[in-house]
Amino acid sequence: MRPVHLAVLLALNFFWVATLSIYKVIGQYLTPGGIVTLRFGLAGLALLALWPWLPGAAPRGRDLLKTLVMGVIVFVLGHRLQVWGNHLGTAANSSILMAVEPLVTAMGAAIFLREHIGVRRLIGFALGMVGVALVNGVWREDFKWLSLGASLIFMSSFVCEAAYSVISKPILARAGPLKVLALALALGTVVNLTLDGRETLAAATHLPLSAWGLLLVMALICTAFGYGFWLVVIRESEVNVAALTVLAQPVYGVALAALWLGESLHWGQLWGSAVIVAGLFIALSRQIRLPGREAQHVLAGPTPATADAVAPAAAEKSAPRSQATSH
């Protein structure tokens, strides 16, 4: 993974975890389905307006069919489940459950894309889960677990989110990431409008400017740019590597709770955040590709081990020439 890709993904995870709180704010004016319809509808309109300037080819044939199916799975079913589950529980507890998403995505990539999850990445996942437990103080008497129903509803959306990466990665070898996203959002919006378009559009006329601002942040930054950039990253990197960055969301959730909501902190959150960061470092340290490293290796010449391996072959090639000279 390129260092710039890692940096941008870590920044995007801040915005993605913030959507759990934004859902609560906008939920005063819209139903869960209405939030999904407006968020992805606005994102789809933005990308379709930019269609002539979007790089890459559009998906065709079976790739197009898979793209459209993915749009319904992710931008209709998946996010309706996520917003509904978040509505039934709390944003803080939803951020706990977000730590499960990278595991589901990594498992999907291993099964369907035949990706190998190395030991370092497994350690990173394990430390991430331990860190999440510490951050949320699961040993404390005042800790409140989500109800089983809300937990299952929220976590079921992770399967749909995993489908976004698993379905799209093979398509990206033949089509532009942003055009794949634009078409997926287009069909997703059509289906969302079919389900509750009339009620949503009526409610939208009464939204305050603050709610529209939050919707635009989710549509343009979290979706149009965020979901598009995710496709750019996984086109070059393994899905399970990109998924590891989602473990940063509980850390951001702690900061948001303290700075935005004024919640008090405890030592478990400090140590838990440190464990999560350590897990990310262990898992991703060998995955980052510095530009120019390969070129420097070539310019530096062969290593001693490589030189020893090449020497016998060179000697064999020079031997016939020496014999011919002697005769």
C-alpha positions in Angstrom: 0.0 0.0 0.0 1.3 3.5 -0.8 1.9 5.8 2.1 -0.4 8.4 0.7 -3.2 5.8 0.4 -2.8 4.8 4.0 -2.8 8.4 5.2 -6.0 9.2 3.2 -7.8 6.0 4.3 -7.0 6.8 8.0 -8.4 10.3 7.5 -11.5 8.9 5.8 -12.2 6.5 8.6 -12.6 9.6 10.9 -15.4 10.8 8.6 -16.9 7.3 8.3 -17.2 6.9 12.1 -18.6 10.4 12.4 -21.6 9.3 10.2 -22.8 7.2 13.2 -23.3 10.4 15.1 -24.6 12.3 12.1 -27.3 9.6 11.7 -28.5 10.4 15.1 -28.8 14.1 14.4 -30.5 13.8 11.0 -32.7 11.0 12.4 -34.8 13.8 14.0 -36.1 14.7 10.6 -35.8 11.6 8.4 -36.5 7.9 8.7 -33.5 5.5 8.3 -34.6 4.7 4.8 -34.9 8.5 4.0 -31.3 9.1 5.2 -30.0 6.4 3.0 -32.0 7.6 0.0 -30.8 11.2 0.3 -27.2 10.4 1.1 -26.5 8.1 -1.8 -28.8 9.9 -4.1 -26.8 13.1 -3.7 -23.6 11.2 -4.1 -24.8 9.5 -7.3 -26.0 12.8 -8.8 -22.6 14.4 -8.1 -20.7 11.6 -9.8 -23.1 11.4 -12.8 -22.7 15.1 -13.3 -18.9 14.5 -13.6 -19.3 11.4 -15.7 -17.5 12.8 -18.9 -14.4 13.6 -16.8 -14.3 10.4 -14.7 -11.2 8.4 -15.7 -11.3 4.8 -17.0 -13.8 2.8 -19.0 -17.3 2.0 -17.9 -18.0 -1.6 -16.8 -19.7 -3.6 -19.6 -21.4 -7.0 -19.9 -21.2 -9.2 -16.8 -19.1 -6.5 -15.1 -22.0 -4.0 -15.5 -24.5 -6.5 -14.2 -22.3 -7.2 -11.1 -21.8 -3.5 -10.6 -25.6 -2.9 -10.5 -26.2 -5.8 -8.2 -23.5 -4.5 -5.9 -25.2 -1.1 -5.9 -28.4 -2.7 -4.5 -26.6 -4.8 -2.0 -24.5 -2.0 -0.6 -26.4 1.2 -1.1 -29.9 -0.1 -0.4 -29.9 -3.2 1.8 -26.5 -2.8 3.6 -26.9 0.9 4.7 -30.6 0.6 5.5 -29.6 -2.2 7.9 -26.7 -0.1 9.3 -28.8 3.1 9.8 -31.6 1.1 11.3 -29.3 -0.8 13.7 -27.7 2.5 14.7 -31.1 4.0 15.3 -32.1 1.2 17.7 -28.8 1.5 19.6 -26.3 4.3 20.3 -23.6 5.8 18.1 -21.0 4.9 20.7 -21.9 1.2 20.9 -22.1 1.1 17.1 -18.5 2.2 16.9 -17.7 -0.8 19.0 -19.3 -3.1 16.5 -17.4 -1.4 13.7 -14.3 -3.3 14.8 -16.0 -6.5 13.5 -16.3 -5.1 9.9 -12.7 -5.5 8.9 -12.7 -9.2 10.1 -15.8 -9.9 7.9 -14.3 -8.1 4.9 -11.0 -10.0 5.3 -12.8 -13.3 5.6 -14.7 -12.5 2.4 -11.6 -11.6 0.5 -9.9 -14.8 1.7 -12.8 -17.0 0.6 -13.7 -15.4 -2.7 -10.6 -13.6 -3.8 -8.1 -16.2 -2.4 -6.2 -13.5 -0.5 -3.6 -14.7 2.0 -3.8 -13.2 5.5 -0.3 -13.3 6.9 0.7 -13.7 10.6 1.4 -10.0 11.0 -2.0 -9.1 9.8 -3.6 -11.7 12.0 -1.7 -10.2 15.0 -3.0 -6.8 13.9 -6.6 -7.9 13.8 -6.2 -9.6 17.3 -4.6 -6.5 18.8 -7.4 -4.4 17.3 -10.1 -6.4 19.0 -8.2 -6.3 22.3 -7.8 -2.6 22.0 -11.5 -2.1 21.2 -12.4 -4.0 24.4 -10.0 -1.8 26.4 -11.3 1.4 24.8 -14.9 0.6 25.8 -14.1 -0.7 29.3 -16.1 -4.0 28.9 -15.0 -4.9 32.4 -16.7 -1.9 34.0 -20.0 -2.3 35.8 -21.6 0.7 34.0 -20.8 -0.8 30.6 -23.9 -1.3 28.5 -24.1 -3.8 25.7 -26.3 -3.3 22.8 -29.4 -5.3 22.7 -29.0 -8.5 20.7 -31.5 -7.5 18.0 -29.9 -4.1 17.3 -26.4 -5.8 17.3 -27.4 -8.4 14.8 -29.1 -5.8 12.5 -26.1 -3.5 12.6 -23.5 -6.3 12.1 -25.5 -7.8 9.2 -24.7 -4.7 7.2 -21.0 -5.7 7.3 -21.7 -8.6 5.0 -23.0 -6.1 2.5 -20.0 -3.8 3.0 -17.7 -6.8 2.4 -19.5 -7.5 -0.9 -18.5 -4.0 -2.0 -14.8 -4.9 -2.0 -15.2 -8.6 -3.0 -17.4 -7.9 -6.1 -15.7 -4.7 -7.3 -12.0 -5.8 -7.1 -12.0 -8.1 -10.2 -14.0 -5.5 -12.1 -11.4 -2.8 -11.4 -9.0 -4.5 -13.7 -11.2 -3.6 -16.6 -13.1 -0.4 -15.5 -12.5 2.9 -13.8 -13.2 3.0 -10.1 -15.3 6.1 -10.1 -17.5 4.9 -13.0 -18.1 1.6 -11.2 -19.2 3.6 -8.1 -21.3 6.0 -10.1 -23.3 3.2 -11.8 -23.7 1.3 -8.5 -25.0 4.5 -6.8 -27.4 5.2 -9.7 -29.2 1.9 -9.5 -29.1 2.0 -5.7 -30.8 5.5 -5.8 -33.5 4.2 -8.2 -34.4 1.4 -5.9 -34.3 3.6 -2.8 -36.6 6.1 -4.4 -39.0 3.3 -5.4 -39.1 2.2 -1.7 -39.7 5.5 0.0 -39.1 8.3 -2.5 -42.3 10.2 -2.0 -42.1 10.3 1.8 -38.4 11.2 1.7 -38.7 14.0 -0.8 -41.6 15.5 1.2 -39.6 15.3 4.4 -36.6 16.9 2.6 -38.5 20.1 2.0 -38.6 20.7 5.8 -34.9 19.9 6.5 -32.9 22.8 8.2 -29.7 24.0 6.6 -27.6 22.2 9.2 -29.1 18.9 8.2 -28.5 19.6 4.5 -24.9 20.4 5.4 -24.4 17.1 7.2 -26.0 15.2 4.3 -23.6 16.9 1.9 -20.7 15.9 4.0 -21.8 12.3 4.0 -22.7 12.3 0.3 -19.6 14.1 -1.1 -16.8 13.3 1.3 -17.8 9.9 2.9 -19.4 8.5 -0.3 -18.5 10.0 -3.6 -14.8 10.6 -2.6 -14.5 8.0 0.2 -16.0 5.0 -1.5 -14.3 5.9 -4.8 -10.9 6.2 -3.1 -11.4 2.8 -1.4 -11.8 1.3 -4.9 -8.6 3.1 -6.1 -6.7 1.5 -3.1 -7.9 -2.0 -3.4 -7.2 -2.0 -7.1 -3.5 -2.0 -6.2 -3.6 -3.5 -2.7 -5.1 -6.5 -1.0 -8.6 -6.0 0.4 -7.7 -7.3 3.8 -4.8 -4.7 4.1 -7.2 -1.8 3.4 -9.8 -3.3 5.8 -7.3 -3.1 8.7 -7.6 0.7 8.6 -11.2 0.5 9.8 -9.8 -0.5 13.2 -8.9 3.2 13.6 -12.6 4.1 13.9 -13.0 3.2 17.6 -10.0 5.5 18.4 -11.6 8.3 16.5 -14.8 7.6 18.3 -13.2 8.2 21.6 -11.9 11.6 20.5 -15.3 12.6 19.1 -17.0 11.6 22.3 -14.6 13.7 24.3 -14.4 16.8 22.1 -17.9 16.9 20.5 -20.1 15.3 23.1 -18.1 16.2 26.2 -17.9 12.6 27.5 -15.4 11.8 30.3 -12.4 9.6 29.4 -10.9 6.7 31.4 -7.5 5.0 31.3 -8.8 2.0 29.4 -9.5 4.3 26.4 -5.9 5.5 26.4 -4.4 2.0 26.6 -6.9 0.6 24.2 -6.1 3.3 21.6 -2.4 2.5 22.1 -3.0 -1.2 21.5 -5.0 -0.5 18.3 -2.3 1.8 17.0 0.3 -0.9 17.8 -1.8 -3.5 15.9 -2.1 -1.2 12.9 1.7 -0.6 12.9 2.5 -4.3 13.1 0.0 -5.3 10.4 0.7 -2.5 8.0 4.5 -1.8 8.4 5.5 -4.3 5.8 2.6 -3.5 3.5 3.7 0.1 2.7 5.5 0.5 -0.6 7.8 3.6 -0.7 8.0 5.0 -4.2 11.4 4.6 -5.8 12.5 1.7 -3.6 12.5 -0.7 -6.5 14.5 1.8 -8.6 17.0 2.3 -5.9 17.4 -1.5 -5.6 18.2 -1.8 -9.3 20.6 1.1 -9.3 22.4 -0.2 -6.3 23.2 -3.4 -8.2 22.8 -7.0 -7.0 23.1 -8.0 -3.4 26.0 -10.2 -2.3 23.7 -13.2 -2.2 22.5 -12.4 -5.7 26.1 -11.9 -6.9 27.1 -15.3 -5.6 24.2 -16.9 -7.5 25.0 -15.1 -10.7 28.7 -15.8 -10.6 28.6 -19.5 -11.5 26.3 -18.8 -14.5 28.6 -16.1 -15.7 31.6 -18.4 -15.4 29.8 -21.1 -17.5 29.0 -18.6 -20.2 32.6 -17.4 -20.3 34.1 -20.9 -20.4 33.4 -21.8 -24.0 34.6 -18.4 -25.1 38.0 -19.0 -23.4 38.3 -22.5 -25.0 37.7 -21.1 -28.4 40.4 -18.5 -27.8 42.9 -21.1 -26.8 42.4 -23.1 -30.0 
